[in-house]
Amino acid sequence: MTDTQLPPGLSYQDPLVVTSQGGGSRPWAEYKLVKLYTNAFVILNDAKVLLGLKKRGFGIGLWNGFGGKVDAGETPLQAAKRELEEEAGITAPLAHCGVLFFVLEGVDAAFHIDLFRADEYSGTITETDEMRPAWFSIQKELLPARTDPLTATDHASRADAAELPQIPLDKMWADDEFWMPLMFSRTQFVGRADFAEGNKMLKWWFAAAPPTMADSESSSSSFSKELSCD
């Protein structure tokens, strides 16, 4: 795909490859305010991922990562670590992996969401008033193709994950299936989606760093927040 013009609300300094887009010529929804959020995922051995079922408030009844608002004086990373501990009872060495920008009908402010992932965690996973955590196996179609043979650890991890239910995409936000493969492949990505009521996407656009840049240690510094109206 060749249309790499960033949608309003996103900013990225390095080259991108568009991975998915839809909505045709429909204009992007306008917005007046932007609020900052985070979303964090723990992924073990590329075999299983920890998700939480939202028990109250916005997004109730949907599975998602763990996150929430960035409080005044916090960095997105600080907020992500705090929210993960508050919602799941654990800590993790989170690394930035992407940015999503959402505009929802009937919601005053747009959502600017910094996404983080970790390959390990500490503590005891605990259900909270906000979220009910559960492990899910990562279905093959969401994982990148492997070019190296599986190790003994890989085989053990996959055997363990095989006993788990697969990621419930039909009970998640409709855009997740487009960017989760990028997160699982450790590729920096950006995306925007405009939603109608009922979790229906009206227009969407997702892009990722080219493969030769995906592992750049400085890639997360390429993201910047656009907090003014277009």
C-alpha positions as CSV (number, residue, x, y, z in Angstrom):
1,M,0.0,0.0,0.0
2,T,1.3,3.4,-0.9
3,D,-0.9,6.0,0.8
4,T,1.4,7.0,3.7
5,Q,-0.1,10.4,4.4
6,L,-0.7,10.4,8.2
7,P,-4.3,10.8,9.3
8,P,-5.1,13.9,11.5
9,G,-4.0,13.3,15.1
10,L,-0.9,11.2,14.3
11,S,2.7,12.2,13.9
12,Y,5.7,10.0,12.9
13,Q,9.1,11.1,11.7
14,D,10.4,8.0,9.9
15,P,9.3,6.0,6.8
16,L,6.1,3.9,7.2
17,V,4.5,1.1,5.3
18,V,0.7,1.1,5.3
19,T,-0.6,-2.3,6.4
20,S,-4.4,-1.7,6.4
21,Q,-6.8,1.0,5.5
22,G,-10.6,1.3,4.9
23,G,-13.4,3.7,4.8
24,G,-12.8,4.9,1.2
25,S,-13.2,8.6,0.6
26,R,-15.1,9.2,3.9
27,P,-13.5,12.2,5.6
28,W,-11.8,11.7,9.0
29,A,-14.0,12.8,11.9
30,E,-13.3,16.1,13.4
31,Y,-12.3,16.5,17.1
32,K,-11.7,19.4,19.4
33,L,-9.9,17.9,22.3
34,V,-7.4,15.0,22.8
35,K,-6.9,13.0,25.9
36,L,-3.9,10.8,26.6
37,Y,-4.2,7.1,27.5
38,T,-2.1,4.0,27.7
39,N,-2.6,0.3,26.9
40,A,-0.1,-2.4,28.0
41,F,0.2,-6.1,27.2
42,V,2.3,-8.9,28.7
43,I,3.3,-11.5,26.0
44,L,5.1,-14.6,27.0
45,N,7.4,-16.5,24.6
46,D,5.3,-15.3,21.6
47,A,2.7,-17.9,22.7
48,K,0.2,-16.3,25.0
49,V,-0.9,-12.8,26.0
50,L,-2.5,-11.5,29.1
51,L,-5.8,-9.6,28.5
52,G,-8.4,-8.1,30.8
53,L,-12.2,-8.1,30.6
54,K,-13.4,-4.6,31.3
55,K,-15.9,-4.9,34.2
56,R,-17.2,-1.3,34.3
57,G,-17.1,2.0,32.6
58,F,-16.0,2.7,29.0
59,G,-15.6,-0.4,27.0
60,I,-17.4,-2.6,29.5
61,G,-17.7,-6.2,28.3
62,L,-14.7,-6.1,26.0
63,W,-11.3,-7.7,26.4
64,N,-8.3,-5.4,26.1
65,G,-4.8,-4.7,27.5
66,F,-4.4,-2.9,30.8
67,G,-4.4,0.9,30.8
68,G,-6.1,4.2,31.3
69,K,-5.6,7.9,31.5
70,V,-2.2,9.6,31.8
71,D,-2.4,11.7,34.9
72,A,-1.0,15.2,35.1
73,G,2.8,15.1,35.7
74,E,3.1,11.5,34.4
75,T,4.8,10.3,31.3
76,P,3.0,7.7,29.3
77,L,5.4,5.0,30.5
78,Q,4.8,5.9,34.1
79,A,1.0,5.8,33.6
80,A,1.2,2.5,31.8
81,K,3.2,0.9,34.7
82,R,0.8,2.4,37.3
83,E,-2.3,1.2,35.4
84,L,-1.0,-2.3,34.9
85,E,-0.3,-2.7,38.7
86,E,-3.7,-1.1,39.6
87,E,-5.7,-3.3,37.2
88,A,-3.8,-6.6,37.3
89,G,-1.6,-6.5,40.4
90,I,1.6,-6.9,38.5
91,T,4.7,-5.0,37.4
92,A,6.5,-5.4,34.1
93,P,9.5,-3.9,32.1
94,L,7.3,-2.2,29.5
95,A,8.6,-1.0,26.2
96,H,6.8,1.4,23.9
97,C,5.5,-0.3,20.7
98,G,2.9,1.9,19.0
99,V,0.4,4.7,19.0
100,L,-3.3,4.6,18.3
101,F,-5.7,7.5,17.8
102,F,-9.4,7.0,18.1
103,V,-12.4,9.2,17.5
104,L,-15.8,7.9,18.7
105,E,-19.2,9.2,17.9
106,G,-20.8,10.7,20.9
107,V,-17.5,11.1,22.8
108,D,-16.2,14.7,23.2
109,A,-12.5,14.0,23.1
110,A,-10.3,11.9,20.8
111,F,-8.2,9.2,22.4
112,H,-4.4,9.3,21.9
113,I,-3.1,5.9,23.2
114,D,0.5,4.9,23.7
115,L,0.9,1.1,23.6
116,F,3.4,-0.9,25.5
117,R,4.4,-4.5,25.7
118,A,6.5,-6.7,28.0
119,D,7.9,-10.2,27.7
120,E,7.9,-10.9,31.4
121,Y,6.2,-9.7,34.6
122,S,6.5,-9.9,38.4
123,G,3.9,-10.4,41.0
124,T,0.6,-12.3,41.3
125,I,-2.0,-11.6,38.6
126,T,-5.1,-10.4,40.5
127,E,-8.7,-9.6,39.5
128,T,-9.6,-6.0,40.4
129,D,-12.8,-4.0,40.4
130,E,-11.9,-2.7,36.9
131,M,-10.6,-5.8,35.1
132,R,-10.7,-9.6,35.1
133,P,-7.3,-10.8,33.8
134,A,-6.9,-14.0,31.8
135,W,-4.3,-15.7,29.5
136,F,-5.1,-16.4,25.9
137,S,-3.1,-18.3,23.3
138,I,-2.0,-16.2,20.3
139,Q,-3.5,-17.7,17.1
140,K,-1.1,-18.5,14.3
141,E,-2.5,-15.9,11.9
142,L,-1.6,-13.1,14.3
143,L,2.0,-14.1,14.7
144,P,4.9,-13.4,12.2
145,A,6.2,-16.2,10.1
146,R,9.3,-17.9,11.7
147,T,12.5,-18.5,9.8
148,D,14.4,-20.2,12.6
149,P,13.6,-23.6,14.2
150,L,11.7,-23.8,17.4
151,T,13.7,-24.3,20.6
152,A,12.7,-26.6,23.5
153,T,11.4,-23.5,25.3
154,D,9.3,-22.6,22.3
155,H,7.8,-26.1,22.1
156,A,7.0,-26.0,25.9
157,S,5.5,-22.6,25.7
158,R,3.3,-23.5,22.7
159,A,2.2,-26.7,24.5
160,D,1.2,-24.7,27.5
161,A,-0.6,-22.1,25.5
162,A,-2.5,-24.7,23.5
163,E,-4.5,-25.4,26.6
164,L,-5.8,-21.8,26.6
165,P,-8.6,-20.2,24.6
166,Q,-7.5,-18.1,21.6
167,I,-7.6,-14.3,21.6
168,P,-11.3,-13.5,21.5
169,L,-11.2,-10.9,18.6
170,D,-15.0,-11.0,18.4
171,K,-15.2,-9.6,21.9
172,M,-12.6,-6.9,21.5
173,W,-12.4,-3.5,19.8
174,A,-12.9,-3.9,16.1
175,D,-9.5,-2.4,15.2
176,D,-7.5,-4.9,17.3
177,E,-7.1,-7.5,14.6
178,F,-5.3,-4.9,12.4
179,W,-2.6,-3.8,14.7
180,M,-2.1,-6.8,17.1
181,P,0.0,-8.7,14.5
182,L,2.3,-5.6,14.4
183,M,2.7,-5.7,18.1
184,F,3.4,-9.4,18.2
185,S,6.1,-8.9,15.5
186,R,7.8,-6.3,17.6
187,T,7.2,-3.7,14.9
188,Q,6.7,-0.1,15.8
189,F,3.3,1.1,14.4
190,V,0.8,3.9,14.3
191,G,-2.9,3.9,13.5
192,R,-6.2,5.7,13.6
193,A,-9.8,4.5,13.6
194,D,-13.0,6.4,13.6
195,F,-15.9,4.5,15.3
196,A,-19.7,4.7,15.3
197,E,-21.7,3.4,18.2
198,G,-21.7,-0.3,18.7
199,N,-17.9,-0.8,18.1
200,K,-18.4,-0.2,14.3
201,M,-15.4,1.2,12.5
202,L,-16.2,3.9,9.9
203,K,-12.7,4.6,8.7
204,W,-9.3,3.2,9.6
205,W,-5.6,3.4,8.7
206,F,-2.6,1.5,10.1
207,A,1.0,1.6,9.2
208,A,4.3,0.2,10.5
209,A,8.0,0.8,10.3
210,P,9.7,-1.1,7.4
211,P,11.3,-4.4,8.5
212,T,14.8,-2.9,8.4
213,M,13.9,-0.3,10.9
214,A,11.6,-2.3,13.2
215,D,14.3,-3.1,15.8
216,S,15.7,0.4,16.0
217,E,16.4,1.3,19.6
218,S,15.4,4.9,19.0
219,S,12.1,4.2,17.1
220,S,9.9,5.0,20.1
221,S,11.3,8.5,20.0
222,S,9.8,9.0,16.6
223,F,6.3,9.3,18.1
224,S,5.0,12.7,19.2
225,K,1.7,13.8,20.4
226,E,-0.5,16.2,18.4
227,L,-2.7,17.9,20.9
228,S,-4.2,20.6,18.8
229,C,-7.1,20.5,16.3
230,D,-6.4,20.0,12.7
